[in-house]
Amino acid sequence: MKAILLAEKNQPVQRIDAPMPTAGPGEVLVKIDAAALNHRDVFIQQGLYPGIKLPAILGSDGAGTVMAVGEGMDTAWRGQAVVINPAMHWGDNPRFYGPDFRILGMPDQGTFAEYIVVGKAYIHPKPAHLSFEQAAALPLAGLTAWRALMTRAALHTSGTPEKVLITGIGGGAALFALQFAVSAGAEVWVTSGSEEKLAKAKALGATGGVNYRDPDWAKTLMSQAGGASSNSVMSGCFDVIIDSAGGSGFAKLINVAAPGGRIAFFGGTTGNITDILPPKVFFKQLSIYGSTMGTEHEFADMLSFVDTHKIVPVVDEVLPLDEIEEAMKKMDSGKQFGKIVLKING
């Protein structure tokens, strides 16, 4: 079968002919119709991801068709269109993953291949309203956004709508957080360094947004969103903030958070968090949560929500498998709006 292999750090990926995997007991063989890229793939290639073990077939996101089932599997799965959960062996503690937790696509074979074998716990029927390309865009970023927004920050989905701020709109997880929050009835605001991305976010349901390249973006955002103009430690209007940047700008998130607000973050693309004034955190009774990936139960809940609300993942571009290196470079550039997807079969 065709597959994409990363043999060494800081080297291009290469197409290889790999052995066809075989489904064992409790497993299924899935023909991958489409797979999507994540920053994880790029970070592994650049040697920036912890615990790298190479060579490896990359790829965490995938959707396809069950072609064969192993011993103990219901044969009714054959021929079914499925989406794969890449977060495997979370463990028994829903608050933190256990020592056996791993993500598909290094060290285990990933989805950048024509076929893959996965355990029965990690396949789910593909939502009928989604194409394979759209479904492939969902798993890793969707699960990350779901846990950050719904579990860690515990967005209120009934009663008075909460105000939500999502930073760095345009990436996969940030866009899913936007779509989930809008579908849950929240009032959502966003930030971006691109006016074009801000406009696209508004088309997806964001109430408004500001350009974080403006030194006074936090003050402008507060003014637009109806927050207090005072410099008081108790100022702020956002009940929930979802961030993936960290860095020195995180201190401004403390400023715009409402008293009792919750901040969940799952990235640190701009570096270490600095310049936070502790009184602004403890006097405002803020809760700050780190988050990453999610449990099997959260993945199922996320898929159910997507199906119920007919959410369609934002796909920036669909490329053939042979253009994987170009896709990796585009992912690294950060210029995409939504997910970059590879068409593998079909």
N, C-alpha and C positions, 0 to 999 in steps of 0.2 A: 504494500500500500504506500501511497505518497504520504510523507510527513515532513515537518519542518523541525530541524535539529539545531540546537545551539551547542556547539562543541566546546567553545572557550569564551571566557569573558572578553568583552570589548572587541568581538569579532562579528562579522555578519552571520546571520542564520543561513542555513543551507537546506535545500530540498534533498531528501534521501528516499530510498526505497526501504521501508521498514517491514519486519515480519507482521503478518496479520495476527492480531491477538485473538484469543479464544476465551469464551465465557466459561468460568468455573461455577461451582455451586453458589447459588444466591446472587449471581451476576448476570448482566445482559451485555450483548454486543450491539453497539449503536453505530450506525452509519452517520457520520457528521455531515449535515447539509450546510451548516454555517457555523462559524466561530467568530468571536469578537476579541479585540485587543483590550488590554488593561495596562496601566502604568507599571504594574507588577512585571509584565513581560519585558518592558524596556529597562526597568531597574535591574532585573536579573542579567540582561545582556550587558549592562554597564558595570556589573559587579557591585551594585549598591544595595542588594537585597540580602537579608541575613540568611545564613545556612545554605548558601548556594552549593548544589551538587550537580556537576556537569560530567558528561553530556546529558542533555535533557530535551525532550519534545515539549515545547512550551504550549501555552494556551489554557486558560481557566474557564472560559465561557463557551458553551456549545449547545446546539439544538440539532436534533436529527431523528432518525427512525430506527426502532429496535429491529434488528435483523435476526438475532438468535438469542435464546435464553439458556442459562445453565441449569444444572440439577437443582430442583427445589423451587424453581421459578414458575409462576403461572404462565402457561403458553399463550394466554390472551394478550400478553405484552407484545408478541410478535406483530410487526407492522404498525405499531402505535407511534405517533409523533410525540417526542418527548423533549423536555428541557432538562439540563443536568445541573445539579447543585454541586458547585466546586468546593464547598466547605465540608470537609470530611472528618469524621471521628471527633466531633466537638467534645464529647464526654458528658458526664452526668450533671455538671454544675452549669446552670444557664447563665451564671454571672461571669464565668471565665472558662475558656477552653482548656482541655486537659492536655497531658503530655503527648498524646497520640494525634493531636489535631494537625492536619496538613491541608494545603490548598492544591487542587488539581493543577498540573502543569509544571512540575519540578518539586520534588524528585520524581513523582509518578508521571507517567505519560499524560500529556495534555491533549487539548482539543484541536491543535493544529495538525491534524492527521485525518485521513479518510475514515478511519474506524477507531473506536475506543471501547474498552471494557470497564464498566463501573458496577458497583454494588447496587442492589435493589433499593436501598434506602435513599439513593441519590438521583433517582429518575422520577420525574413528574410529568403527567400529561401536559403537552404544550397547550396553552390557552388558544382556543379555536379562532379567536379574532386576530391572532398574530401570525405573520409569515415566519418562516424559519429564520430569516435574517433579523427580524425584529425580536423574536424570542431569544436568539443567541446573544443579543445585546443586554439581556436582562440580568443574568445570574449574579456575578460578583458585585457589580456596582449597585444593582437593585437591593441585594441583601445588605450591603454596607450601609446604604441610605436608610433602609427600613429599620435596622437595629438602632442606628444613631437617632433617628427621628421618633420612632414609635416606642422603642423599648427604653433606650437610655434617657432621652429627653422627654419621653412620655407625653407626646403631643395630645392635648385634649381634643377628642373627636365629637364631643357633644357639648351643649351649652353655648356660652358666649365664644365666638371664634377667637382663637389666639393669633397674635401677630408673630410671624416667623421671618427670620432673616437667614438667607442662604448666601454664603460668600463664594466668589469665584465661579459664577454660573457659566456653564459651557462644558465642563467635564461630565462624565457619565453619572457618577454618584450624586453630584450636585443637582443635575437635571432630574434624576429620580426623586430626590428629596423635594424638589419643587413640585413635580407631578403628584407625588403622594400627599403633600401638604395641601395643595389646591383641591385635590379630590376629597380630602377629609374636611374641607370647609374652612381652612385657615386663611388668613390674610397674609400673603407672602410678598416679601421684598427681597431684592437680590443686589449683589455687587458684581462688577466685572471691570476689567481694564479695557473692554471693547464696547463701544456704543452699539455696534451691530448685534453683539450678543445680548445686550440689555434689551434691545428691541425684540429680539427673538424670544427672550424669556417672558416679556409682557404678552406676546402672542400665545404663549403657553399658559397664561393665567396669572402671572405675577402682577401685583398691583402697581409696582414701580421699582425703581432701582437707581443706583448711583455708580459712578466710575471711581474705583478705589485709587486711581492715579491722581485724583484731586486731593491735595493735602487736607482739605476741610470736608472730606466725604462724609465723615460721621456726623458733623454738624448739619450738613445738607440733608442727610438721610433722616435725622431726627426731625427736622423742620417739615419735610415732606410727609413723614409717617405720623405726624401728630404728636411727637414726643415733646417733653418739656424743654424749653430753650435754656433753662437754668444750668449753671455749671455745678449745681449741688451734687453731692455724692449719691443722692437718691434719684437723680434723673435717669431716664431710659424708658423705652417703651416696648422692647421686644421680649415676648415671653419665652420664645425658643430661638436659639441661634445654632445653625449647623455650619461648621467650618472645616476646611481641609488644608489651610495654609499655615496656621501658627504664626511664628515670627513676631516682629515688633508690632504689627498691626493688630495682634490679638488684644492688646490693651484697650484699643478702641471698642472692641466687642464688649468688654467689661463696661465701658461707658454707656453704650446704647442698650444694654440689657435692662429689662424692667426689674424692679425689686421682686425677688422671688423667682427670677428667670433661670432658665436652664441652658447651658451651652454644651453641645456635644461636638467633638472634633475627631477626625480620623486621618489626619495627614499633617505634614509639616513642611510643605514645599518651599516656604520662605524662611525656614530655619527655626532656631530656638525661640521660645516665647520669652519676651523680656518686658521690663518696665511696668509690670502690674503693681498697682498700689493695693496692698492687702485690705485697707479699710473699705475700699469700693466693693470688695468681694464679700466681706463678712457683714458690713452694715446693710448691704442690699440682700443678704441671705441668698447669694447665688449658688447654684450647683454646677460644677464643671465636670464633664464626663469624657473620658477617653473611650473610643469604640473602634472595633474592627470586625468585619465579616459578621457571622451570626450562627445561630443554632439551626438544626434541622427543622424544628417547629417554626422558627421565624421565617425560614425560607418558604415553608408551606403557607404560612399566613400572608406573606408578601405576594405569592402567586395568586392566592385567593382574592386579595385586594385588587390586584391588577385585572383579574378576570371579571370581578364584580363591577369595577368602574371602567372597564374597557380601556385601560391605559395603554397607549402605544409608545414604546421606547423611541427616543429620538436617535435616528441613525444618520451620521454625518456622511458616510460614504461606504459603498460595498465594492470590494476589490477582489480579484481572483487570488487564489492561494499563491501563485507564482510571484505576486507583487508584495509579498510579506515584508521584505526589507524596506520598501518604500512606505508601507503602512507603519512600520516601527518608527521610521524617521518622522512621519507626520504626527504620530502619537507623542513623540518626544518634543516636538515643536510647540504643542499646546494650542494650536490654531483651530482645532476641530470644535464643532458644536454638536455634541452627542457622540455616539459610539462609532468606531471604525470596525467594520465587519468584513470577514473573509468568506467568500463563497467557495465551498470545498467540494461538495457533490451536487449533482442536479443541474 
